[in-house]
Amino acid sequence: MPEPSPPAPPSRITAEEGELVARLRSTLGRLEAGLATISDALAITDRHGRLMWCNQAFEQLAGRPRLLLLDRAITSLLPPDAEGQPLFNLALLDGQTTEGRNLRAVLRHEPLRAVAIEWKPVLSDPEWPLVFCVRDISADLTSEAMRQEVLRIAAERRQLEKKVLACAVTGLPNRLALEQRLALAFGQLREYPGLLTLLFCDLNGFKQVNDEHGHAAGDALLVAIGERLQSCLRASDLVSRLGGDEFVVLSQGPASPQEAMTLALRLLEEVGRPWRLEDRILHPAMSVGIAMTDDPDLGGAELIRRADVAMYEAKGGGGLPVALHDSSLDLRSRSREHLATWLQRTLADESPEREGLTLHFRPIIDLGDGSLHGLEAILALEPPGGALQRGAEALAVVQRLGLAVSLGRWSRTMALARLQQGPAAAGTSAVAFQVSPGELKEGGLSAELERQANRVGLNPARIALLLSEEVLSDPPAAALMELEALWAMGVRLVLDGFGAGSIHLGGLARLPLAMVRLHPSLCCDPGDNVHQRRLRQAALRLALDLDLEVIAEGIETEGQLQELRSLGCRWGQGPRFGPPLP
């Protein structure tokens, strides 16, 4: 076996190269010494304003040695102006013009201290670092008129920055201002360890307010929400409006996830107070995602992303509208992104049969004799390499992607085509579909169903539409007209999840409902606690007293079936009758 060759000897620096390195070091040393004698404070930052180098005068201005200043935002290193405000905004450095910028500011009135700051990009460097020069101009302001001129210019600059960094509707800090504040907060986190908390707040139902009452009403609601959020916070906390119906709260107050959750619940309670709009009372609601970090290197963009992921979880979780970010949420987020990409690609396929996009059918059973009464068509999504998602879970995904209308139409077309040769066409069975809020608000659902029913020869009275409380709770005028048109056609409208929501009794009497479907939590074993049994009995009695037929969802055992039948429930679904099948 041949012996391995010996390692190559390390490359040696030639005498000429060594002399060149020595001369370069000497030159850099003289340059450093020369810059140290300049009275102006000099600094070089990256294009985002993080310090890369500074001279001795800048160290004196910042009050710290260079090693403690590196990689920190330059705005956090410079002293504030005479009003206690930063000399300029870090967010304004991005998109820097080739000419650079300059400003003058008063740091102290008595005795007078004023500075001029100039910065320019290094255009020869592709990274566009910025060179700053801070010069003391106190001695140049020899008269009161000159000092007042500096103050006037500084005030005008402050007003301009305020416009750039404020939301035009609410007056709250905007995204640019939030990014600047985050940069400063992470700089402080590096020096003073602690926790930084960001709460991503998404207002629910804001589009409906705009659509029904106009943009002026929507703007007034945004202002009220901003004020309510601010009323719950400390003076040092920040409320920012990112745009649309999204707000962000940045706080260094909570010392633990429990304290952050307590803050989120306080915000939810305050925002949820009734809000009067002319002669109507609205009940605002929002979903909150929480992200916390003690890592000064995490960065503002990542903290916002994490809170946004948590907010998505809170919005779709079906329980408390608050969620705290952890690594498991990132896994679910990546899964949703994968599903979204596949779904958009699949929908672009114009063929009727689309791989991985199918319908499953769940039986609806007559509890009196055990016969098949109808079938519920359930959207099922199974992307390549992904897990099966169907029913409410799949519907939540397509609603978030804005595809609920097109997929709802596709589901009804495919289901009725499948059932055309089965019992549904003969009029002996009903077919049920879930309907998203967007389908009612867009309009045209009644006309579409009429065409579909005529095409397959199905009596519209055999069609049932399952409507969530979100759809039926204070529906906009367009949605209400659509419901009335469906009712006039004979389509049966079903309130889904009955007994677990908060729809008011007046709404039940006012809406053109034919049936309710009990929430699965009410279909428990007869041996459960007395309180749960009474809730089940009360829900059934209320529905029957309103002449509404009842479907029980989630029946698992014979005992559940017998009790529900004895209470007057006519129809049922659940594992007791078999799983949904393609």
Secondary structure as GFF3:
##gff-version 3
##sequence-region A 1 582
A	DSSP	alpha_helix	15	36	.	.	.	ID=ss1
A	DSSP	beta_strand	41	45	.	.	.	ID=ss2
A	DSSP	beta_strand	51	54	.	.	.	ID=ss3
A	DSSP	alpha_helix	56	62	.	.	.	ID=ss4
A	DSSP	three_ten_helix	66	68	.	.	.	ID=ss5
A	DSSP	alpha_helix	74	77	.	.	.	ID=ss6
A	DSSP	three_ten_helix	90	93	.	.	.	ID=ss7
A	DSSP	beta_strand	101	108	.	.	.	ID=ss8
A	DSSP	beta_strand	113	121	.	.	.	ID=ss9
A	DSSP	beta_strand	130	136	.	.	.	ID=ss10
A	DSSP	three_ten_helix	138	140	.	.	.	ID=ss11
A	DSSP	alpha_helix	144	164	.	.	.	ID=ss12
A	DSSP	alpha_helix	175	191	.	.	.	ID=ss13
A	DSSP	beta_strand	196	204	.	.	.	ID=ss14
A	DSSP	alpha_helix	206	213	.	.	.	ID=ss15
A	DSSP	alpha_helix	215	231	.	.	.	ID=ss16
A	DSSP	beta_strand	238	243	.	.	.	ID=ss17
A	DSSP	beta_strand	246	251	.	.	.	ID=ss18
A	DSSP	alpha_helix	257	271	.	.	.	ID=ss19
A	DSSP	beta_strand	275	277	.	.	.	ID=ss20
A	DSSP	beta_strand	280	282	.	.	.	ID=ss21
A	DSSP	beta_strand	285	293	.	.	.	ID=ss22
A	DSSP	alpha_helix	300	316	.	.	.	ID=ss23
A	DSSP	beta_strand	322	324	.	.	.	ID=ss24
A	DSSP	alpha_helix	327	348	.	.	.	ID=ss25
A	DSSP	beta_strand	357	366	.	.	.	ID=ss26
A	DSSP	beta_strand	372	381	.	.	.	ID=ss27
A	DSSP	beta_strand	389	390	.	.	.	ID=ss28
A	DSSP	alpha_helix	392	400	.	.	.	ID=ss29
A	DSSP	alpha_helix	404	419	.	.	.	ID=ss30
A	DSSP	beta_strand	430	435	.	.	.	ID=ss31
A	DSSP	alpha_helix	437	442	.	.	.	ID=ss32
A	DSSP	alpha_helix	445	456	.	.	.	ID=ss33
A	DSSP	three_ten_helix	460	462	.	.	.	ID=ss34
A	DSSP	beta_strand	463	467	.	.	.	ID=ss35
A	DSSP	alpha_helix	469	472	.	.	.	ID=ss36
A	DSSP	alpha_helix	477	489	.	.	.	ID=ss37
A	DSSP	beta_strand	492	498	.	.	.	ID=ss38
A	DSSP	alpha_helix	505	510	.	.	.	ID=ss39
A	DSSP	beta_strand	515	518	.	.	.	ID=ss40
A	DSSP	three_ten_helix	520	522	.	.	.	ID=ss41
A	DSSP	alpha_helix	530	545	.	.	.	ID=ss42
A	DSSP	beta_strand	549	552	.	.	.	ID=ss43
A	DSSP	alpha_helix	558	566	.	.	.	ID=ss44
A	DSSP	beta_strand	571	572	.	.	.	ID=ss45
A	DSSP	three_ten_helix	575	577	.	.	.	ID=ss46
###
